[in-house]
Amino acid sequence: MSPSKILPRIMRELSLIERSCGASNAELMQIGGVTKRTVARDLKVLSESGNPIYYDTSARAYKLLNKDLVQLLTLSLDEASALYHCIDGLCPSNQPLRTLLRQTQDKLLDAVAPELRPEFQSRPQAVDIQLVSCLISCDPKVYEPVYTAILKRHCLQLRYYAKSQNKTRTHKFDPYSITYSGHAWYVIGFCHLEQDLEILRLDRMSDVTELDEAFELPEDFSLESFFDGSWNIEQGRLTHVKLKIAPEAAHLIRAETYHSSQKIEELPDGSLLFSVTVQDTREISRFILGFGERIEVLAPLSLRKQIREQAKKIAESNR
């Protein structure tokens, strides 16, 4: 066919694809008066000429790749499989990102050549990845406005239940970043009520409203520096903790890196000295209690006393 006929057809197809809803195969075949195979060739010409096109599986239509979309990747079967199965481990029913992650899985599967899909789908039988377990439920009606406010740098108004005080208060809050830790979702930001940086758990938030008021993210803020020294997520005064681990539990300590500041010293009898500098001691106290009689707190004395009192209460409860 002469170029004088091909070019107008391709331009009509491009005009159809540029619509927000895109264009189905049937529509492209109809507007061009051509076969499905010819449409495929036309789409290839358009992509190679600087008009990248992708197939939206949910809309069952071809659309033009724009600045709001991520450029397509070329993945090996192993790479796609690794990503696909990691997503499985991140998708319990109460996970706020579940819908988006499942859509990503669907697109990965659609991108696999039909003849390779049986092998691709059989791989979960060989590898079962569970990255999230015992996840505390997070309401999307809370997560989504918080996430949106972070992107737009807008203040929030919300109700927050403080478990330690057993009361709920209204807060004006500048959300800096969301983080997941210890089976729960948290937001870190500036609390106008306390006039300080605070960590709020999303499952304890309600009546979250985005305000038409912008805030500026401090130039020196980063999650890495904010949590530097935390055993997990809690903040507090930096405290040097020194523990003695019995020989029968020493292999458990050697096998793991529990904290970036940890130092281990081997003793002649097979026991270990474990030293670490952490913010606050509440979280590390739970770690210590998990080792039972196989661990001794050498410093600070305040933590040693705290562990002794907690162990006494446990013993009294289990007489």
C-alpha positions as CSV (number, residue, x, y, z in Angstrom):
1,M,0.0,0.0,0.0
2,S,1.3,3.5,-0.9
3,P,2.5,5.8,1.9
4,S,-0.1,8.3,0.9
5,K,-2.8,5.9,2.2
6,I,-0.9,4.5,5.2
7,L,0.0,7.8,6.8
8,P,-3.6,9.1,7.0
9,R,-4.8,5.8,8.5
10,I,-2.1,5.8,11.2
11,M,-2.9,9.4,12.1
12,R,-6.6,8.5,12.5
13,E,-5.6,5.6,14.7
14,L,-3.4,7.8,16.8
15,S,-6.2,10.4,17.2
16,L,-8.4,7.6,18.5
17,I,-5.8,6.3,20.9
18,E,-5.2,9.8,22.3
19,R,-8.6,9.8,23.9
20,S,-8.7,9.4,27.6
21,C,-10.5,6.0,27.2
22,G,-8.0,4.9,24.5
23,A,-9.0,2.6,21.6
24,S,-9.9,-1.0,21.4
25,N,-8.6,-3.4,18.7
26,A,-12.0,-3.5,17.1
27,E,-12.2,0.4,17.0
28,L,-8.8,0.6,15.4
29,M,-9.6,-2.1,12.8
30,Q,-12.9,-0.3,12.0
31,I,-11.4,3.2,11.6
32,G,-8.6,2.0,9.5
33,G,-10.5,-0.7,7.6
34,V,-7.7,-3.2,8.3
35,T,-7.0,-6.5,10.0
36,K,-5.8,-7.0,13.5
37,R,-2.3,-7.9,12.2
38,T,-2.2,-4.6,10.3
39,V,-3.2,-2.7,13.5
40,A,-0.3,-4.3,15.3
41,R,2.1,-3.2,12.6
42,D,0.7,0.4,12.8
43,L,1.1,0.5,16.6
44,K,4.7,-0.6,16.2
45,V,5.3,2.2,13.7
46,L,3.7,4.7,16.1
47,S,5.9,3.5,19.0
48,E,9.1,3.6,17.0
49,S,8.3,7.1,15.9
50,G,8.2,8.6,19.4
51,N,4.6,7.8,20.4
52,P,4.9,5.0,22.9
53,I,1.7,3.0,23.3
54,Y,0.7,0.5,25.9
55,Y,-2.3,-1.8,26.3
56,D,-4.5,-1.1,29.4
57,T,-5.8,-4.5,30.4
58,S,-8.5,-3.1,32.7
59,A,-9.9,-0.9,30.0
60,R,-9.1,-3.4,27.2
61,A,-7.8,-0.5,25.1
62,Y,-4.6,0.9,23.7
63,K,-3.5,4.2,25.2
64,L,-0.7,6.7,24.7
65,L,2.0,6.5,27.3
66,N,2.3,10.0,28.9
67,K,4.1,11.8,31.7
68,D,1.8,10.3,34.3
69,L,2.8,6.8,33.4
70,V,6.0,4.9,34.1
71,Q,8.0,3.9,31.0
72,L,7.6,0.1,30.3
73,L,10.4,-2.1,31.5
74,T,12.0,-5.1,29.8
75,L,12.2,-7.8,32.5
76,S,13.5,-11.4,32.2
77,L,11.1,-14.1,33.3
78,D,13.0,-14.6,36.5
79,E,12.9,-10.8,37.3
80,A,9.1,-10.6,36.6
81,S,8.5,-13.8,38.6
82,A,10.5,-12.4,41.6
83,L,8.5,-9.2,41.6
84,Y,5.2,-11.0,41.1
85,H,5.7,-13.3,44.1
86,C,7.0,-10.5,46.3
87,I,3.8,-8.7,45.7
88,D,1.9,-11.8,46.9
89,G,3.7,-11.5,50.2
90,L,2.6,-7.8,50.5
91,C,-1.1,-8.3,49.9
92,P,-3.0,-9.4,53.0
93,S,-6.7,-8.3,52.9
94,N,-6.2,-5.3,55.3
95,Q,-3.2,-3.9,53.4
96,P,-4.0,-0.3,52.1
97,L,-1.9,-0.8,48.9
98,R,-3.5,-4.1,48.1
99,T,-5.6,-2.9,45.1
100,L,-2.7,-1.1,43.4
101,L,-0.3,-4.1,44.0
102,R,-2.8,-6.6,42.6
103,Q,-3.2,-4.4,39.5
104,T,0.6,-4.4,39.1
105,Q,0.5,-8.2,39.3
106,D,-2.2,-8.4,36.6
107,K,-0.1,-6.2,34.3
108,L,3.0,-8.4,34.9
109,L,1.1,-11.5,34.0
110,D,-0.4,-9.8,30.9
111,A,3.1,-8.9,29.8
112,V,4.4,-12.5,29.9
113,A,4.3,-14.3,26.5
114,P,1.3,-16.7,26.4
115,E,3.5,-19.7,25.9
116,L,5.5,-18.9,29.1
117,R,2.5,-18.2,31.4
118,P,2.1,-21.8,32.6
119,E,5.7,-21.9,33.8
120,F,5.4,-18.3,35.3
121,Q,2.2,-19.2,37.2
122,S,3.6,-22.5,38.5
123,R,6.5,-20.8,40.3
124,P,4.5,-20.0,43.5
125,Q,4.5,-23.7,44.2
126,A,8.3,-23.6,44.5
127,V,8.6,-20.3,46.4
128,D,6.2,-18.9,49.0
129,I,7.1,-15.3,50.1
130,Q,5.3,-13.8,53.1
131,L,6.8,-10.3,53.7
132,V,3.9,-9.1,55.8
133,S,2.3,-11.1,58.6
134,C,-0.1,-10.1,61.4
135,L,-0.6,-6.7,59.7
136,I,-2.7,-4.3,61.8
137,S,-5.6,-3.2,59.7
138,C,-5.3,0.2,58.1
139,D,-8.5,1.9,56.7
140,P,-7.9,3.2,53.1
141,K,-10.1,6.2,54.2
142,V,-7.3,7.1,56.5
143,Y,-4.3,6.1,54.4
144,E,-5.3,7.7,51.2
145,P,-5.9,11.3,52.5
146,V,-2.7,11.1,54.5
147,Y,-0.7,9.9,51.4
148,T,-2.3,12.6,49.2
149,A,-1.5,15.3,51.7
150,I,2.1,14.2,51.8
151,L,2.4,14.5,48.0
152,K,0.7,17.9,48.0
153,R,2.4,19.2,51.2
154,H,-1.0,20.0,52.7
155,C,-1.8,20.1,56.4
156,L,-4.3,17.6,57.9
157,Q,-6.9,17.9,60.6
158,L,-7.6,14.6,62.3
159,R,-8.7,12.8,65.5
160,Y,-6.1,10.7,67.2
161,Y,-6.5,8.1,70.0
162,A,-3.5,8.2,72.4
163,K,-3.5,4.7,73.9
164,S,-1.2,5.6,76.8
165,Q,-3.6,8.4,77.9
166,N,-6.8,6.5,76.8
167,K,-8.2,9.6,75.2
168,T,-8.9,11.1,71.7
169,R,-7.9,14.6,70.7
170,T,-8.1,16.7,67.5
171,H,-4.8,17.4,65.9
172,K,-3.6,19.7,63.2
173,F,-0.7,17.8,61.6
174,D,1.9,18.4,58.8
175,P,2.5,14.9,57.4
176,Y,6.1,14.3,56.2
177,S,6.3,10.6,55.5
178,I,4.5,7.2,55.9
179,T,6.4,4.3,57.2
180,Y,5.5,0.6,57.9
181,S,7.1,-1.0,61.0
182,G,6.3,-3.7,63.5
183,H,3.1,-4.8,61.7
184,A,1.6,-1.2,61.7
185,W,1.5,1.9,59.5
186,Y,2.8,5.2,60.9
187,V,3.0,8.8,59.7
188,I,5.8,11.1,60.8
189,G,5.2,14.8,60.8
190,F,4.9,18.0,62.8
191,C,2.1,18.2,65.3
192,H,0.8,21.7,65.9
193,L,-0.7,20.7,69.2
194,E,2.6,19.5,70.7
195,Q,4.8,21.8,68.6
196,D,7.1,19.0,67.8
197,L,7.7,16.0,65.5
198,E,5.4,13.2,66.3
199,I,4.8,9.6,65.1
200,L,1.1,8.7,64.8
201,R,-0.3,5.2,64.0
202,L,-2.7,5.3,61.1
203,D,-5.0,2.7,62.7
204,R,-5.6,5.1,65.6
205,M,-6.6,8.0,63.4
206,S,-10.1,9.0,62.3
207,D,-11.9,11.9,60.7
208,V,-8.9,12.7,58.5
209,T,-9.4,15.9,56.5
210,E,-7.0,17.5,54.1
211,L,-6.8,21.3,54.7
212,D,-6.3,23.9,52.1
213,E,-3.2,25.0,53.8
214,A,0.3,24.2,52.7
215,F,3.4,23.4,54.8
216,E,7.1,23.3,53.9
217,L,9.1,20.1,54.5
218,P,12.3,21.0,56.5
219,E,15.3,20.7,54.2
220,D,17.2,18.7,56.9
221,F,14.4,16.1,57.4
222,S,15.0,12.5,56.5
223,L,13.5,9.2,57.8
224,E,17.0,7.8,58.1
225,S,18.2,10.5,60.5
226,F,14.9,10.6,62.3
227,F,15.0,6.9,63.2
228,D,18.8,6.8,63.8
229,G,19.2,5.0,67.0
230,S,15.7,3.7,67.3
231,W,15.4,-0.1,68.1
232,N,12.3,-0.2,65.9
233,I,10.3,3.1,65.8
234,E,10.0,4.7,69.2
235,Q,11.9,7.9,70.0
236,G,13.6,8.9,73.2
237,R,16.9,9.7,74.9
238,L,19.9,7.8,73.6
239,T,20.8,5.0,76.0
240,H,23.8,2.6,75.9
241,V,22.6,-0.9,76.6
242,K,24.9,-3.8,77.5
243,L,23.7,-7.4,77.7
244,K,25.3,-10.7,78.5
245,I,24.0,-13.6,76.4
246,A,24.2,-17.2,77.7
247,P,26.2,-19.7,75.7
248,E,23.1,-21.6,74.7
249,A,21.6,-18.5,73.1
250,A,24.8,-17.0,71.7
251,H,24.3,-18.5,68.2
252,L,21.0,-16.6,67.9
253,I,22.8,-13.3,68.4
254,R,25.7,-14.1,66.1
255,A,23.3,-15.0,63.3
256,E,21.4,-11.7,63.2
257,T,22.1,-8.0,62.9
258,Y,19.6,-6.4,65.3
259,H,20.8,-2.8,65.2
260,S,23.2,-0.7,63.2
261,S,25.2,0.2,66.4
262,Q,25.5,-3.3,67.8
263,K,28.8,-4.6,69.0
264,I,29.5,-8.2,70.0
265,E,32.3,-9.5,72.2
266,E,33.0,-13.2,72.6
267,L,33.7,-14.5,76.1
268,P,35.9,-17.5,77.0
269,D,32.9,-19.5,78.4
270,G,31.0,-19.2,75.0
271,S,28.7,-16.4,76.2
272,L,28.6,-13.0,74.5
273,L,28.6,-9.3,75.5
274,F,26.1,-7.5,73.3
275,S,26.3,-3.7,73.3
276,V,23.9,-1.2,71.5
277,T,22.9,2.4,71.7
278,V,19.2,3.0,71.2
279,Q,16.6,5.7,71.6
280,D,14.4,4.8,74.6
281,T,14.4,1.3,76.1
282,R,10.8,0.2,75.9
283,E,11.2,-1.7,72.6
284,I,14.5,-3.4,73.4
285,S,13.0,-4.5,76.7
286,R,10.6,-6.7,74.8
287,F,13.5,-8.2,72.9
288,I,15.3,-8.9,76.2
289,L,12.2,-10.6,77.8
290,G,12.0,-12.9,74.7
291,F,15.3,-14.5,75.7
292,G,14.1,-15.3,79.2
293,E,16.8,-16.5,81.7
294,R,19.4,-16.7,78.9
295,I,20.1,-12.9,79.0
296,E,21.3,-10.6,81.7
297,V,21.1,-6.8,81.6
298,L,24.5,-5.3,82.7
299,A,23.6,-1.7,81.9
300,P,21.9,0.6,82.4
301,L,20.8,-0.2,85.9
302,S,17.4,1.4,85.3
303,L,16.7,-1.1,82.5
304,R,17.9,-4.0,84.7
305,K,15.4,-3.0,87.3
306,Q,12.6,-2.6,84.7
307,I,13.3,-6.1,83.3
308,R,13.3,-7.6,86.9
309,E,10.0,-6.0,87.7
310,Q,8.4,-7.1,84.4
311,A,9.7,-10.7,84.9
312,K,8.3,-10.7,88.4
313,K,4.9,-9.7,87.1
314,I,5.0,-12.4,84.5
315,A,5.9,-15.0,87.1
316,E,3.1,-13.9,89.4
317,S,0.6,-14.2,86.5
318,N,1.7,-17.8,85.8
319,R,1.8,-19.3,89.2
